[in-house]
Amino acid sequence: MKIKIRDIPTFYKILFPSIAITLMVTLTSTIFTYNKASEIILKKTVRQSQETVRQMSENYENFMQGIYDKINYIAYSATTQEELCYGEKGAYEEGYFSRERELKRQMVRLFNSFYVDDLQIYAKNGKDYYFSVKQEVKKPEKEEIAKMIQQATDAMGGIVCINDLKHSGHLQIVKEVRDNLKMSPIGTIRLSINSDALEQIRKNVNFASEGAVLILDEKNQIVQGQASELSKKADQLFQATEGEFEYQMQKKKYQVVYRVSDTTKWKVIGIIPLREISADLLPIQKQMIKTLMIGIFISSILSFLLSYVIVRPIRATVLAMHRFSEGDFEVRLSEERKDEFGEMNRVFNETTRKIEELMHEVTNSKLLNKEMEFKALQAQINPHFLYNALDTVNWMVMKKGNTEICDMVSAISNLMRISIGNKQDIFSIRQELKYVKDYLYIQETRYRDRFQVYFTIDEKILDEKIPKLTIQPLVENAIVHSVEVSKGKTVLNINGYIEQGNVVIEIKDDGVGMDRDTLLHLLDPPEGEEKDISVAHTGLGMYAVHQRLRYLYGEEYGLTADSEPGNGTCIKICIPFTKGEEKTWS
């Protein structure tokens, strides 16, 4: 069965995405941190390797430069110059022997070290001066010596380093000796350096534990180390003075750093397996995994708590709504929280209170409507019979010439037609005022000169709509509570005007007024026997008018009252001013 997302409980909708998001963030940050750490370690390793290679290259340079300096010293020394220029083969003069001995002392003093196996000077006069540290050192063959002398001659006084490690295990250093005055060739110096000296230089510098060092001469021949793809492609790979790059050999990746010597043109190459760098990252990997697991655990706990905190008040609200729907109208939620859930609870409580009030109002309204309908049915028993009867009386009185009684009967008939026979519920204020004037004519006939009425009505409001029988009950109430109890003449003012976008109609009298307690409860629903709707001037009349207006226009509209004992009473009707716009009545 396919499960829709909308059908999943909210708790899990929050829990799972929260875990996923926190997991994604934790994993992303872990990967980022690991990559950053890898990058830092790689850069650090490369820098250290570059520094090591640079130091090793400088050590080789210093070593070879020392050799070159000593060879130059012998070549340009006075002893060497005199012996090679003036010494003759087979001569046994005292000077000869002294120069030869001095020359050998110089050779011993300068090159009596572990890295020099032998030193030999070949003179143009045919003499040969030889010095050896190790007696077992084998001299090069004549053909090899001839090649070396030729290389020295080609260098025109420069020092030549011949890589003869494969054959003799030595580096052969040769230099042509020239007369200091004439600059003509007078001999050749040959120096043999064993490979142990180079190895010792390499050992004096710490390189990567699993790394290797490869040294190539200027012809890319191996001076130290093992042959590899790097030596075969040296011309392509090592064109700059120094640098670093990643290289793959035999399906393994290496980090390569190198430097080319300015003195010897040797290439010192450091080769580091990337797995060694990865080994340095192993502790970081373990720590990252621990951090990731802890992050997942903590994020799961926090996500669960977050989901619980969010869903719990929602569940409480849903439960309260269920109880409310089942008829528990007194159910309420806690309003202590200050967050959005607290606001939701306050809105729920306010809504339930309003619904409860509306239900009470609807219940009371239904009872009131039923009672009013019953009274209306009583009053509407054959209204045509009553109209015909009144017309008959009117004609009988007219025959006798009593116009006052005729006007009275006509007014009563008009009132009955509006209140009983007219099915229209909404009148214009103009129609309602005509109805009020008919009522007042009857009351003026009854009370004679006991009251006087003044109308002050803004013509702009005459076409505004108002529920039928809104003004008349209020006018009747004013007559009952002022004219009937007053000993003097009562003045009634009926005013209509526009105020702040609303239509206001005042029914004001100068009668006895009422106390504050009566005024406060004037618009409350009557109780007990006073609930007889047949009595128009009772509290029920005021209450019914007020409720009708609030129902039609809203809570802000209806009746307001102002009164003081001895200073009369003022009842105000307030409805919205529509400016002649059509109003839809339900």
Phi, psi and omega in degrees: 000131181280125181263126177274147182299322182294340181272351180285138178303147183300326180304315180283331175298328179273319185296305186295313176299325179296315178297317181298317181294312180296321178296316180296317179296315180297314180296317179298314179296323179295313179298317179299315180297317180297314179297321178295317178296318178299317179297317180295314180296319178299312179298319179297316179297318179296316179298315178297318179295319177299318179295319178296314179297319178298315179297318180295318179298318178295323177297316177297318178300313181297319179298309182292324178296323176298318177298314181298320180297318181292321177297317178298323179298314179295318183297323185260000180291152182296322180299312180297314181301315181294317183294318182283335182272322189245343179289140181241148179292127179089355177282142184232034177290160182296324180294323179299309182297321180294319179294319180295318179295319179296320178298316180292325176297319176300317180297317179294317184295321185275327190237016176281074181221171186291335186271349179257119179274318177202161178220136184219140176243125178255120181263153178290338180281002178096353180278156183225124181246122189232139175222132181227134174281318180253127184292335184275001180296132179269127178288148175297156177291159182303321181296318179295319179297319180299319178296317180298315180299322179294319178297321177294319179297318179297330180285350176053055178093351177279164180270133180243130176256116182255121179279100179244029185294326181294323184268305185255349183076020183231158163263126180261119179255120182234149179209135175282131178265129180241152177297129182298333182265312185268344183059024176267148180296133178234355179170183180220138176256133175236130180233131178255124179246126181282159183291339180299328179297317178293321179296322179295322177297318179296320181292335181288349180242125180282124175246177180306141186303319180257008180276170180225153178243132179236128179242125179244142176279185184294342176263012180063026172271145186289124172267321180207143181104183182253149179296144180204182177298330181296319179291327180287329181252025185301321181298331181273324190272330189241062181272331180276170179294320176203163181173186178209150179198164177263135185222143180248126177228127178054046176065017176239144182261141181226151170258123186247128173236147184209164175207138180258126182289137177287330184276305186263347186065014175288149177253114176265116188241126176254131183239120183238122174295136179295336178294333176292320176295321178296327178297326177293337180274350184302313176300323178294320178301314180299316180294322178296319179297317177300314180298319180297315179296317177297319178298318178296318180296311181296318180296324178295316179297313181295321179296319178297315180295319179298314179299319180295316182297322182282317186284327184305307179295330177295317178297320178299319179295316179298316178299317178296322178294321176298314179297321179295319180293335179274000175112000178274087185280354179263003180294137180220153179253156180293138179248020183286328182294146180256000182269194181297327178292322175298320177296320178298318179296319179295319177295319178299313180297318179295320179296314179297321178296318179294319178298318179298316178296317179297323179295320176297318179296318179298318179299312179297321180296321178297316178298317180295316180297320179297319181291320179294320177298321179295315179294322179294322177297321178297322183281344184258022178293105177052063181301327180298326177297319180291318178300315181296320180297316179295322177297321178297315179297319180299319179291323179295318180290324181295323178298329180274355175082017179266092183290329181298316179293324178299315179297322179296315180296321179296319179296317178297319180296319178297318179298318181293321180297322181285314186283328186251312189273333183280120181277353181285128182268338184243127177245164166281160177298329178299313179295317181297320179294324176297320176298318179296320180295320175299318179296315181297326178299317179296315182292326177295324176294324181287310186265357179056245186261025184282340179210163179221139185244136176237131178254129173228095188238127174290125182298340181294339185259356187297330181266001175291146183272144180211145178301143179300144178061047175262314184279319186303314179300326180289320176296316178299319179297320179295319179295315183298316186267002178233304184294314185293330183261348181273143179273335180260194180276132181258139178252128175250133175242122176248108185244144176224129183202173179255131181219117177054042177080010180236155173269125180241128176239122181256135169243103189241134176231162178251035183281207187285341181074193180211159180283172186293322181295317178296321181295321182295327183255016185296324184260009176284154179295131181294159180235159173066226186289339181290354183279019180277108183290346179292342178264104189291331186269008178280175179300332181297324178298312177298313181298317181296317178298314181300314181293321178299315181294318178295321179295319183283321189249338182125167185295333183281355181250172180129215184253146169227151184228145177219128184201150173223142178304125179086352183243016176082182184224144177232119176253129180247134171259130180233119176226159180289145176272116184266352181058036178083001180288150180290136179246127179271121181255135178267000000 
